[in-house]
Amino acid sequence: MAAPIIVHLVRRTKAPRVEFPSLMFVRRVPQRTIRRRQLHNWLLLLLRCLAFLLLALAFVRPYFGSGQAEQTSQRAQVILLDTSFSLRYGNRFEQAKNRARALLDQAAGNDRVALLTFGQAYDVQNKFTTDVAQLKAALNNIQPGASATDYVQALRGAETLFKEVGAADKRIVLISDFQAAGQNPAEAAYRLAKDLKLVPIDLGESNSPNLAISEVNAQPLIYQAKYADKLSARIANFSDEEKTGVRVEFLLNDRTVEKRELKIAARDTATVEFTDFNLNEGVNRGVIQVEGDNFPYDNKFYFTLRRAEQLKALALETATRGRSESFYLRNALTTGENLPFNLEVKTAGSVNPSDISQYRVVLLNDAAVSPALAQQLLKFVEGGGGLIIAAGPHTDASTFNQAFGNAAPATLEQVVQLRGDYVAMSEIKTDHPIFEVFRRSGRLAAARVFGYHRATPRTGAAVLARFEDGNPALVEAAHGSGKILLFASTFDASWNDLPLTPTYLPLVRQMTRFLGEPEIRAWHPVGQSFVVSPAKDGSLPAVDLPSEERLTERKQTATGELLVNAREPGFYKLRYATTTDFAAANVDSKESDLSKLNVEEFIAAVTGADPKAATAAAGEKLTNEEVEGRQRIWWLLLIAALLLFVTEAILARRTKMARVIN
């Protein structure tokens, strides 16, 4: 306001210098007046001062309070702070902490406040307290995580805390970017308690472009020097614009194997494949990295490839003349590359029962076994081995049931011979590891079965496939630390034409891999736990996190394995006494899609209220920034200041013209 007045006071009019020929005709007159200035147009001065005042107030961004006195009843409030991976985008996490600090500054002296953080799960950072300093100290120590988002789990955790307090006003302040991936469709029926108010503070932008590696498919266990399979990586473009010149690099043990350049359409994915590269013995660390955006935290994908020696497998058959009944079985397990097993074929009568323990998997291919061999096979399974039994014409049901007893997956009954007819396999559990390769290709129903044993599954056994008439075809059961698979027909062409179909080779290999190959994953998702096996002497390794910090938690499973919770992406270094191993972890690919959900609809869904009513309720007690942001009074002040400047300009021009005319 003082600016126009100061300008008026300091302004001086300089007297013009006039060249005059002679002063002889000019009379000397003494100066008797004092120069002074007077205000002639008070209206112009007031308009200018008021315009500057409104301009200054607009930048102050004022707002109107509720005008109501503070409630004297105690309030219980849970600050629910999102620390998921998406909060690393831009400066979202700093904004989130600033909003949380503002809420703590606004808390009244008798308000009880709790602080929770959440990603895929929730963590109670501080239970209800009136100590604001304690809450701020806890808030300062919070860092963004790398897990996915689950809003319902977070709300459940906050709702549980309210059971500890009684207050007339209970509210949850949810500070998040409201990522669409965080809304679980399976939890659509969830509703907050009616006495809880939900206040959203939205930090997300409507458009958050991102480039990420969403998936890598790799064979984690290799039994040869060269990786001959295809290693594929899927690159996702989570933006509304096409990405060109996207550089993709494949590194193995910190050395570049190959580089590619891609073009990815808007909201689309592109797949790049690598093959025919050499592996070192033991574990190999692989990284696929991409360049082309400003959010680098999900631009690397970590995985491990392990080169191991083949495991030993044994097929037991009945001694027959002519071609071996394990002819098709041998070809399926010995033909091709990267085969996990070195298969030996022997007759049931020639094998030494004490030699069974040196194998990883035993296939009992329609062979009659002695009681001593049967007991040795069961002992082998109890110790962690895998046994596959094919029941054909050489398998006597009563002898089999007596030899294996209740340990067998099923009790064999009479033989079914279909003369001139056949049945196919149906009711296949495609979610089982054995049949996962048949989800997209390969029809097991194309195989025709002419003979089989009727079987009654024992208690606890799982029927993985049936014949069309409802009789079990493949049954699985656990025995001790190992497992047994029972196929009610043959692995040769005597009772079916399965060996003559394209599904025979992958089916037999999947059954053998399921029982004998160790379960190894190329990588683990962040937010989940994985187990680390102890050394041969039973000792557990020391674990270094990707951040190079030493893991201090030493939780173990019931079988003595170390349980590691993957909290950050990268390589986990497993330090044994004589060797070093690695495990990889990556961010959930859903978290890389930063698309927003509709906040009003989400609030309405979890509270059961009308979207407009829910939004109005949320605005009852927001931070100063939230209240000001909804009122936007500064717009009106700017418009009023502009109108005053225009009016002042018009009035000043008219006044000047009037002086000129006069």
JOMO-V386271 format. One line per field, one symbol per residue. ss: DSSP state (H for helix, E for strand, L for the rest). phi: phi as a letter, one per 30 degrees, with the letter a starting at -180 (. if undefined). psi: psi as a letter, one per 30 degrees, with the letter a starting at -180 (. if undefined). A space follows every 10 residues. Layout:
BEGIN
ss: ???
phi: ???
psi: ???
END
This chain:
BEGIN
ss: LHHHHHHHHH LLLLLLLLLL LLLLLLLLLL LLLLLLLLLL LHHHHHHHHH HHHHHHHHHH LLLLLLLLLL LLLLEEEEEE EELLHHHHLL LHHHHHHHHH HHHHHHLLLL LEEEEEEELL LEEEEEEEEL LHHHHHHHHH LLLLLLLLLL HHHHHHHHHH HHHHLLLLEE EEEEEELLEH HHLLHHHLLL LLLLLEEEEE EELLLLLLLE EEEEEEELLL EELLLEELLL EEEEEEEELL LLEEEEEEEE EELLEEEEEE EEEELLLLEE EEEELLEELL LEEEEEEEEE ELLLLHHHLE EEEEEEELLL EEEEEEELLL LLLLLLHHHH HHHHLLLLLL EEEEEEELLL LLHHHHHHLL EEEEELLLLL HHHHHHHHHH HHLLLEEEEE LLLLLLHHHH HHHHHHHLLE EEEEEEELLL LLELEELLLL LLHHHHHHLL LLLHHHLLEL EEEEEEELLL LEEEEEELLL LEEEEEEEEL LEEEEEELLL LLLLLELHHH LLHHHHHHHH HHHHHHLLLL LLLEELLLEE EELLLLLLLL LEEELLLLLE LLLLEELLLL LEEEELLLLE EEEEELLLLE EEEEEELLHH HHLLLELLHH HHHHHHHLLL HHHHHHHHLL LLLHHHHHHH HLHHHHHHHH HHHHHHHHHH HHHHHHHHHH HL
phi: .deddddddd dbcdddccdb dacdccddbd dbccdacbdc bddddddddd dddddddddd hdacddicdd ddddccbccc cdbddddddh cddddddddd dddddddddc dcbbbbcabd bcbddadeac dddddddddd ddbdcbddcb dddddddddd ddddbbadcc bccccachdd ddcdddcddd bddddccccd bccdcdbbda bbcdabcbdd cbcbdcdcdc ccbcccccbc bdccidccbc cbhicdcabb bbbbddhbbb cbbbahbdbd didbccbcbb bkbcbddccb bcabbccbdd ccbbccbddb didddceddd ddcbcjchdd bcdccbdddc ddedddddcc bbcdchbdcd eddddddddd dedjdcbccc cbddcddddd dddchdddda cdbddcccdi babcdbhddd ddedcddcdc bicddddccc aacdbcdddj dcddabdddj ddcbbcacbi ccbbcccdbc cccdcacedc cddddddddd dddddcdddb cdabddjccb ccdddddjdc ddccdedidd dcdbdbddcj ddcccdcbdk cccccddcab bbbcbbdedd dddcdccddd ddddddcicd eddddddddd bcdedddddd dhdddddddd dddddddddd dddddddddd dd
psi: efeeeeeeef kkjkkkkkkk ekgfgkkkkk kflkklklkf ieeeeeeeee eeeeeeeeff illkafglkk kflkkkkkjj kkglefffkb heeeeeeeee eeeeefkleg kkklkkllcf llkjeklklg jeeeeeeeef fklkaglakj eeeeeeeeee effflklejk lkjjjlfike ffjjffgffk klkfgkkkjk jkfllfjikk kljfkkjkjf kkglekjflk jkkkkkjilg kkklhjkkkk kjhgkkelkl klkklkhllk kkkklhllkl kbkkjkkklk kglgiffggk kklkkkjllk lklkkklkjl lakkfgeeee eeffkalhkf kjkkkllfff kjeffeffle kkjjihkkll eeeeeeeeee eegglkkkkj jaffjkeeee eeefbffkfl kkblkjjjjg llllkahkjf fkfegffgef ljjfffkkkf klkkkjklkf lkjflllfgf kkekkkkkjb falkkjkgal fageflgefg lffeeeeeee eeeeeekkjk kflkkkflll kkkllfgfkk lkkklfgglk kfkhkllfgg lkjkjjfkla kkkjjleflk llkkklkkff ffjgklljee eeeeeffglk eeeeeeefge illeeeeeee ehffeeeeee eeeeeeeeee eeeeeeeeee e.
END
